[in-house]
Amino acid sequence: MPESLNTVIDALPYMLSGALITIAVVAGAMLFGLVAGVPLAVGQVYGRRLPQRLIGIYIWFFRGIPLLVLLFLFYFGFCTLVGLNLSAFTVAIIVLGLISSAYQSQIFRGAIGSLPAGQFKAARALGMSDTQTIIFVILPQALRLSIPGWSNEYSIVLKDSAVTFALGVAEIMARTHFVATRTYQHMPLYIAAGIIYLVLTYLGIKALRILENKVRIHGYIR
């Protein structure tokens, strides 16, 4: 058996344990982006002028600065400045989540905009307040319509998570790089890492498609 193949087989359990870290980072970032992205989208659509402008600045900031710069700014700059002792793993989730919230807010914003405007008027006619209408009528539909956009966001966050190894997060790329620098089998190991990312991408998108089919709103999507 070729030495390169032996190296990949021996390193595979170690790399797959890094995949668990990657999954945790991606799941945490996506959840963070969801929790923060929904209020941002609602504020952009239904908020007053000042909140809309502030949200626009937030989105512009986190969409305009590279991930690696934000990781370093937060981990080596902000945390040190305010005396926060956060792990690289936690910082990775927070920074990826902040970036994801900016992108997810635009996904939700588009989904809200695709709903018929008459629903808001109908809810008011039934005696519902604006807050009740947004929570119980608008958002349940918008979240369902956002699932295809989540598939794209999931794949982006998954790929971006590879950059977190620069902070020392023990995810797939960090572990692959560790083995490659000691065995000098760079190409086969990085090919194996790429395959792991492809599998994770496929499984995540497949799960979201299943969820999309289960919660489909007939009349809006196929």
N, C-alpha and C positions, 0 to 999 in steps of 0.2 A: 504494500500500500504506500502511495507517495507520502513523503514527509509532511507536505502541506495539508493533505487530507487528515492525517493523524493529528496535526496541530489543531485543525478546526474541530474535529470530533472531541478532542480533549478539552478544548476551550468552550464548547457549546453550552454545557451546563452553567458555567460561569457567566456567559453572555446572556443566557435565558433568564438568569436571576436578575440581571440588569434590566431585562425587558419588564419585569414586575415593577421596578422603580420607574421606568418610563411610563408604564400604564398609570401608576399612581400620580405622577406629575401631570400627565395629560388629563386624567379624570378630575384632579383638583383644579387645574386651570380652566377646564371647560365649565365646571360647576361654579367657580368664581366668576367667570365671564357671563354665565347665565343670570346669577343673582344680581350682578351689577349692571348687566346689559339691558335687562328689562326696564328698570327705572329710568335708565338713560334714554331708551327709545320712547317711553311714555312722556318723559320730560321734553324731548324734541318735538313730539307730535302735538301734545296738549298743553305744554308749559307756556309760561309768559316769555317775553322777549329776553329778559336777563338770564333766566335759567337756560334757555335755548342757546344763548351765546356762550355761556360757561360750559355747557355740555359740548358744544361745537369745538371749543378750545381743548377740552379734555380728549376728544376723539382725534383731533388734529395732532395733538402732542404724541399720543401713544401709537398712532398710525405712521407718524413721520420719523421717529427715531429708531434705528436698528435695535434688534433684540439684544445683541451682545453689549451694546453701549448701555442700554437700560439695566441689564444684569449687573454690570460693573458699577454704574452710578448708584444703584440701590444697595448692593452688597458691600462695596468698598467705600461708598460715599455716604449715603443717607443713613444706613444702619450705624456706621461709625460716628457720624455727626450727632445723632440723637441717643447713642448708647444702647441700641438694640442688639441683642445677642441672638440673632436668628441663624439657623442652619442654612447651608446652601440649598438643601432640598426645599425648605420653606420659602426661601427667596425666589427660587425657580418657579414655584407654584404661583406666588403673588405676582411676579412680573409677567409671566405668561398669562395669568388671569386678567391683569390690567389691560394688556394688549388685546386679549380675546374679547374682553367686555366692549372695547371700542368697535371691534368688527361685528360682534354679535348684536350690538345695539342697532347697527345699520340693517342687519338681517331682520330683526324684529320691527324696525321702523318700516321697512318695505312690506312686511306682512300686514302690519296694521293699515298701511295705506292701500292695500289691495282689497280690504273689506268694504262692503257697501256703506256709504255714509248714512244711509237711511236707518241702519241699525241703532245708531246713537240716538236719533230722533225718536225711534220707536220705543227705546228703553226709557227715555225721558217721558214719553206719553204714558207709560205704565207706572210712572211715579218713582223711578229709580234715579238716584243722584248720579252725578258725573263719575264719582269714584266707584260706586257700585257698578256702573255700566262698564267702566274700564276693566275692573277686576273680574266680574262675572260674565260679561258678554264679549268684550273685545279680546282680552288676553287669552282666554282658552282657545279661541279660533286662531289667533295670531301665532301662538306657540306651536300649534299643529302645522300651520303653513310654513313655519320656519325650519322644520326638520330637514328638508333638502339642503337648505343653507348650512345647517349644522354639519352635514356630511362633508361639505367642503372645508368648513372651519376645523373639523376634527382632524382631517388629513394635514392641514397647515400647522396646527398646534403640535401634532405628532412629529412632523419633520423639524419644527422649531425646537422641540425638546432636546434634539441632539446637540444644540449649542450650549446647553446647560452644563455639559461636561467641563466647560471652561472654568466653572466655579468649583468643580470637584464633585458634582453629583454623580453617583455611581450608577449611571444608566447604561444603555447599550453601548453608545460610542465610547464612553469613558473606559468601560471594561474591555472593549475591543482594542482600543488604543493601548491599553496597559499590556495586553497579551502580545500585540503586534510589535511593540518596541522591545520585547524580550525574546521573541522567537524569530523576528525578521521575516515573518510570513504575512506581509502586509496585505497583498492582493486577495488571497483566499479568505482571510479573516474579515476584510471589509466587504467582500462579496457576501459572506455569510450574514454580516450585520445588515446589509441592504435587503437581503431576503427576509430577515426578521421584520424589518420595517414594512416591507410589502405585505407580509402576512398580517401584521397588526392593522395596517390600513384597510385591507380587505375585510377583516373581521369586524372592525368598527363600522365601516360603511354598510356592510351587510346587516348588522344589528339595527342601524338607524333606518334602513329600508324596511325591515320587518316592522319596526315601531311605526313608521310612516303609514304602512298599509293597515295597521290595526286601528290607528286613530284618524284615518282619512276622512276629510269632510267632502262628501259627495257634492258636486256642483262647482267646487273650487279647483280641485286637482284631479288628475286622471288616476 
